[in-house]
Amino acid sequence: MSPLVCVSAAERSPVAAAEDVVARVTPSAKGAVLFHLNPDQGNKITISGIAGGIRVEASDVRRLVAGYGWYLKNIAKVHFSWNGNRITLPSPLPVPASPVTVESPWNIVFAYNYCTLSYTAAFWDWNRWQREIDFLALNGFTHALVTAGLEKTWEDFLTGLGYPREKALRFIPNPAFAAWWNMGNLEGHGGPLSQQQINKMAQMGRRIVSRMEQLGMTPVLQGYVGFVPSDFQENVRIDGLKLIPQGEWVNFRRPWVVDPTCEAFPKLAADWYKALRKVYGIPGKMFGGDLFHEGGGRGILT
């Protein structure tokens, strides 16, 4: 995988990251929005008028950007959504008559499921993803599922166990069908992908999680729930492995599942998270997985 040029969360100050959102989403307001970090604010966000613009005060970057989003919708009266935007700002910027303090009642605001990312976002480029992440931040989302890059994670995970690379590539589906793959319903449909495609999606995934972290959001990565290719046992020998065949799903061959109580499961899980960290550049703080999607299960093979 070629080197990725992006700015890590540690290399971008919270205020600078918030100012970048203003410049991207509402360039006419660049320089007219003053962000101020105050740890004593806790969960509260305060918006006030200043000479030539507004001031947003909050305890962290996520709340700074969410505060600006609240201002845009409730004071500037502009509209931004998944269906279209109307974000021409008046000049000068409108300001509240007196400081306004807002507070979200929600500790977690979560975005996406596997179907959304596969049906809608499968072929987004970085410009579209950048716009999307800004939208999430302005609307106060705290967590978002990330699946771009799982192709490379699976390739590294399987080949690291000795599973043949050509078979690993055939296990990976086209991104438009990845939702059903990530939920354990099919293998390889619409593939195989080229190595260039797989590497490009890995780079995109790493860029997505880096930007989310810059804006104070938590990327939710794929946890290891036990899926393996249906021919895994024919190609890899691991002591203590027990597999649960999953049969078919509407005529698609399903991956098999590793019995989570078998002694091989911890090793496989450790290898999965090692591959995940290599692809995304972070160990991850929260993980998702859907093991029980639409049936399956035909007994245990030793």
TILOBA-506426 format. One line per 10 residues: their letters; for each residue x, y, z of C-alpha. Coordinates in steps of 0.2 Angstrom, whole numbers, plus 2048, in hexadecimal, padded with zeros to 3 digits. Example, Ala and Ser with C-alpha at 12.3 -4.5 7.8 and 13.67 -1.06 7.14 Angstrom:
2
as> 83E,7EA,827 ~ 844,7FB,824
***
This chain:
302
msplvcvsaa> 800,800,800 ~ 808,811,7FB ~ 80B,81E,808 ~ 7FC,828,80D ~ 7FD,83B,80E ~ 7F1,841,81B ~ 7F2,84C,82B ~ 7F0,841,83B ~ 7E5,847,849 ~ 7F4,84B,854
erspvaaaed> 7FB,856,847 ~ 7EC,862,845 ~ 7E6,86D,854 ~ 7D4,86C,859 ~ 7D1,87E,854 ~ 7DA,87C,843 ~ 7D0,86D,83F ~ 7BF,876,843 ~ 7C5,885,839 ~ 7C8,879,82A
vvarvtpsak> 7B6,874,82B ~ 7B1,886,82A ~ 7BC,889,81B ~ 7B6,879,812 ~ 7A3,87B,815 ~ 7A0,88E,816 ~ 7B0,896,80F ~ 7A8,8A7,810 ~ 7A8,8A6,823 ~ 7BB,8A2,823
gavlfhlnpd> 7C3,8AD,830 ~ 7B2,8B3,837 ~ 7B0,8A4,843 ~ 7BB,8A4,853 ~ 7BC,893,85B ~ 7C1,892,86E ~ 7C5,882,878 ~ 7C0,882,88A ~ 7C1,872,893 ~ 7B5,879,8A0
qgnkitisgi> 7A7,879,894 ~ 7A4,867,896 ~ 796,862,88A ~ 790,873,887 ~ 793,87E,878 ~ 792,891,878 ~ 78F,89C,869 ~ 791,8AF,86A ~ 793,8BE,85F ~ 7A4,8C7,85D
aggirveasd> 7AA,8D5,852 ~ 7A9,8CF,840 ~ 7A2,8BD,844 ~ 79E,8B0,851 ~ 7A7,8A7,85F ~ 7A4,894,863 ~ 7AB,88E,873 ~ 7AB,87C,878 ~ 7B6,86F,881 ~ 7BC,865,872
vrrlvagygw> 7BD,866,85F ~ 7AD,85B,85C ~ 7A3,867,866 ~ 7AB,876,85E ~ 7A5,870,84D ~ 794,86A,853 ~ 792,87B,85A ~ 796,883,849 ~ 789,877,841 ~ 77C,87D,84E
ylkniakvhf> 780,88F,84A ~ 77E,88C,837 ~ 76D,884,839 ~ 765,88E,847 ~ 76D,89F,846 ~ 773,8A1,834 ~ 764,897,82E ~ 76D,88D,820 ~ 76A,87B,81C ~ 775,86D,819
swngnritlp> 770,85B,818 ~ 773,84A,80F ~ 766,850,802 ~ 76D,861,7FE ~ 774,871,805 ~ 76F,883,805 ~ 77E,88B,80E ~ 780,89C,807 ~ 784,8A7,816 ~ 77E,8B9,818
splpvpaspv> 78C,8C6,81B ~ 790,8CB,828 ~ 78C,8BB,831 ~ 77D,8BC,83C ~ 780,8BB,84F ~ 776,8B6,85E ~ 76F,8C5,868 ~ 777,8BD,877 ~ 782,8AE,87A ~ 779,89D,877
tvespwnivf> 77E,88D,880 ~ 779,87D,879 ~ 77B,86B,87F ~ 778,85A,877 ~ 76F,84D,882 ~ 778,83F,878 ~ 789,838,87C ~ 789,82E,86D ~ 782,832,85C ~ 786,824,84F
aynyctlsyt> 787,824,83C ~ 784,816,830 ~ 782,804,82E ~ 78A,7F8,822 ~ 77C,7FA,815 ~ 77E,80D,815 ~ 790,80C,811 ~ 78F,7FF,804 ~ 77F,805,7FB ~ 783,818,7FC
aafwdwnrwq> 795,81B,7FF ~ 79E,80C,7F6 ~ 7A6,817,7E9 ~ 7A8,828,7F1 ~ 7B8,831,7EE ~ 7C1,83B,7FB ~ 7B8,84C,7F7 ~ 7A8,843,7FA ~ 7AE,83B,80A ~ 7B5,84C,810
reidflalng> 7A4,854,80E ~ 79C,846,817 ~ 7A7,846,826 ~ 7A5,859,827 ~ 792,856,827 ~ 793,84A,835 ~ 79E,855,83F ~ 792,864,83D ~ 784,85A,842 ~ 78C,854,852
fthalvtagl> 78F,841,84E ~ 79B,839,85A ~ 79E,828,851 ~ 79D,821,840 ~ 79F,810,838 ~ 7AE,80F,82C ~ 7AF,800,820 ~ 7BB,807,812 ~ 7CB,7FE,814 ~ 7C4,7ED,81A
ektwedfltg> 7C9,7E6,80A ~ 7DB,7E8,80E ~ 7D8,7E3,820 ~ 7D1,7D2,81A ~ 7DF,7D0,80D ~ 7ED,7D3,81A ~ 7E4,7C8,828 ~ 7E1,7B9,81D ~ 7F2,7B9,814 ~ 7FA,7BB,825
lgyprekalr> 7F2,7AB,82A ~ 7F9,7A2,81B ~ 7E9,7A3,811 ~ 7ED,7A4,7FE ~ 7ED,7B6,7F8 ~ 7E4,7B2,7E8 ~ 7D6,7AA,7F3 ~ 7D6,7B9,7FE ~ 7D3,7C5,7F0 ~ 7C5,7BA,7EA
fipnpafaaw> 7BD,7BA,7FB ~ 7BC,7CE,7FA ~ 7AC,7D4,7F1 ~ 7A8,7E3,7E7 ~ 7A5,7F2,7F2 ~ 793,7F3,7ED ~ 790,7E2,7F5 ~ 79B,7E5,804 ~ 78D,7E7,810 ~ 788,7D5,80E
wnmgnleghg> 79A,7D0,810 ~ 79D,7D9,820 ~ 78D,7D2,827 ~ 792,7C0,822 ~ 786,7BC,814 ~ 791,7BA,805 ~ 7A3,7B8,7FF ~ 7AC,7C1,7F0 ~ 79C,7C6,7E6 ~ 7A1,7D3,7D8
gplsqqqink> 7B3,7D0,7DB ~ 7C2,7CD,7DB ~ 7C8,7DF,7DD ~ 7D9,7E4,7D6 ~ 7E7,7E7,7E3 ~ 7E7,7F9,7DE ~ 7D5,7FB,7E2 ~ 7D7,7F2,7F3 ~ 7E6,7FE,7F7 ~ 7DC,80D,7F2
maqmgrrivs> 7CE,809,7FD ~ 7DA,806,80C ~ 7E1,817,809 ~ 7D0,81E,809 ~ 7CB,815,819 ~ 7DB,81C,822 ~ 7D7,82E,81C ~ 7C5,82D,822 ~ 7CA,827,834 ~ 7D8,834,834
rmeqlgmtpv> 7CC,842,830 ~ 7BE,83C,83C ~ 7CB,83C,84A ~ 7D1,84D,846 ~ 7BF,853,848 ~ 7BC,849,859 ~ 7B2,83B,852 ~ 7B5,829,856 ~ 7B6,81D,846 ~ 7AE,80D,84A
lqgyvgfvps> 7B8,7FF,841 ~ 7B4,7ED,83D ~ 7B6,7E2,84C ~ 7BA,7D0,84A ~ 7AA,7C5,84C ~ 7B2,7B5,845 ~ 7AE,7B5,832 ~ 7BA,7AB,827 ~ 7B9,7A5,815 ~ 7AF,795,813
dfqenvridg> 7BF,78C,80D ~ 7C9,793,81B ~ 7CC,782,823 ~ 7D2,77A,813 ~ 7E0,787,812 ~ 7E5,78C,823 ~ 7EA,781,832 ~ 7E7,788,843 ~ 7E7,77E,853 ~ 7D6,77E,85C
lklipqgewv> 7CC,785,84E ~ 7BA,781,84E ~ 7AF,788,840 ~ 79C,78B,83E ~ 797,789,82B ~ 789,796,827 ~ 782,78E,817 ~ 77B,79A,80A ~ 772,7AA,80A ~ 766,7AC,7FB
nfrrpwvvdp> 771,7A1,7F0 ~ 781,7AA,7F6 ~ 78E,79F,7FF ~ 791,7A7,810 ~ 7A2,7A8,81A ~ 7A4,79C,828 ~ 7A5,7A2,83A ~ 7B2,79D,847 ~ 7AB,797,857 ~ 7AF,7A5,864
tceafpklaa> 7B2,798,872 ~ 7BF,78F,868 ~ 7D2,791,86D ~ 7D6,798,85B ~ 7CA,7A7,85C ~ 7D5,7B2,867 ~ 7E4,7B0,85B ~ 7D9,7B4,84C ~ 7D2,7C3,855 ~ 7E3,7C9,859
dwykalrkvy> 7E9,7C7,847 ~ 7D9,7D0,841 ~ 7DC,7DF,84C ~ 7EF,7E0,847 ~ 7EA,7E1,835 ~ 7DC,7EE,839 ~ 7E9,7F9,841 ~ 7F5,7F7,833 ~ 7E8,7FD,826 ~ 7E0,80B,830
gipgkmfggd> 7EF,811,83B ~ 7E5,811,84B ~ 7E1,803,857 ~ 7CF,808,858 ~ 7C4,80D,866 ~ 7B3,805,861 ~ 7AF,7F7,856 ~ 7A0,7F0,84D ~ 79A,7E0,846 ~ 78B,7D6,840
lfhegggrgi> 78D,7C4,843 ~ 77A,7BF,843 ~ 773,7C7,833 ~ 765,7BD,82B ~ 768,7AC,832 ~ 776,79F,82F ~ 77E,791,83A ~ 77F,77F,836 ~ 788,777,844 ~ 79B,777,849
lt> 7A9,76F,840 ~ 7B9,76A,849
***
